[in-house]
Amino acid sequence: MKTYLLFLLSILSLGVTIQAQDTKLTIPFLAKVNIDGKAKEWKDIPSHYYQSDSKTNLKVTGKLAKGDLKADIKLAWNETGLFVYVQWEDNVWDEQTITKEQSIIRLKSGRRMDKMYLYDHLKIQIRALDNNYTSWFAPRLKALQWQSLRQRKYRKNVTLPVAEPQYVMQKQTTKKGKEKWVLEVQYQWKDLKINPRLKNLQVLVMINDADTPKANQGQRLKTARKFITLNRKATLGQ
């Protein structure tokens, strides 16, 4: 119980939004996207970015120190699916391979929490009507950790089978010689069981920053989380 209370207090003291986000997001149309990790076709797509607490248009939770994290997130769509492009720099990488079966921690209080939040992970969540899709990525592991598609049916949540999205995750070097990771992923509408003609989605992209690579689980639970979030109601533009 003590561990959970400490964790809860750390969450409550994380901080506030550095810059408020608009309630609506228009995702631009991109006729052709090559899933190759290259930024060429993305050059005219608006950026959702974090460079520092004073240079961001994302929600920032927790206290990110100078140089902790840099990120650039872009979204696009066409008739085949939703595309997400992310560039991510981190000064301390703290990753862990976690399967879906291992992802839930049961605290002493009996409550459950997602273990993914304790490490450097990227979460992409897409919701529309009764469908709720979630995927978790680990950059340097070059891996989709796990994914889940749940659908609300008859007042119950049902887990549905879902094909793995097409994606590329690769290391690149910045002009200053620093390491950054790029993720480019396509989620097909047919796999998500979403009709794009509805043009009404909820999209979340969250990057968690954990800087405690030598810490055990108990120590991580006591450490205040730091993360940046793009979380908007979205419409599909032309």
C-alpha positions, 0 to 999 in steps of 0.5 A, a space after each residue: 500500500 505504501 508503494 502505491 501511495 508513493 507512486 500516486 503522490 509522484 503522479 500528482 506532483 508531476 507538473 502541469 501542461 507546459 503548453 495547452 493543446 487545441 481540442 481538435 486536430 486535423 490530420 492531413 492527407 498524404 497520397 503516397 507514403 513509403 515506409 522507409 524511415 525517410 522524411 522526404 514525403 513528410 516535409 510539408 506535414 505539420 510537426 508536433 514537437 518537443 525541444 524544451 519546456 519553452 519550445 513545444 506544442 505538446 503536453 508535457 508532464 513531469 520535470 524534463 531536464 535540459 537535454 533529456 528528450 527531443 521529439 518530432 511527431 507527424 501524422 497523415 492519412 490516405 484511403 489505406 490507413 493512418 501513418 505516424 512518423 516519429 523522431 526521438 532523441 534521448 540522453 539516457 536510454 532505459 528500455 526493457 522487452 515486455 510482452 503483453 502477458 508481462 505488462 500488467 503490475 498488480 500493486 500491493 493495494 490490489 490495483 493494476 498499472 501498466 509496466 510499460 510506463 516505467 521505461 522508455 516506450 512509445 505508445 500509439 493509441 487510436 480510438 473510433 466509436 467502439 474500437 480502441 487500438 493500442 500499440 507500444 514500441 521500444 526504439 533501440 530494441 527496434 520492436 513493436 512490443 505488443 498491440 491490442 484491439 478492443 471493441 465494445 460489444 453488448 456493454 463488454 470489452 472484447 479483444 479482437 485479433 489484429 494484424 501487425 502494422 507495417 513499420 520501420 524503426 532505425 537509428 540515425 545521426 543528427 548534424 551534431 553527431 547525436 543518436 536519434 531513432 525514427 519510427 514510421 508506421 502504417 495502421 491500415 483502416 481494415 485492420 483497425 476496423 475503422 471506417 475513415 469516412 467517419 472522419 472522427 478519431 481520437 489519436 494519442 502518441 505518448 513518449 515516456 522518458 525513464 532515466 533510471 536504467 539500473 533501478 529495480 521495479 520498486 525504485 521505479 514505482 517511487 520515481 516521478 514519471 516524465 512524458 510528452 503527449 499528443 492526445 487530440 480528437 482528430 478529423 481527417 483533412 483533404 
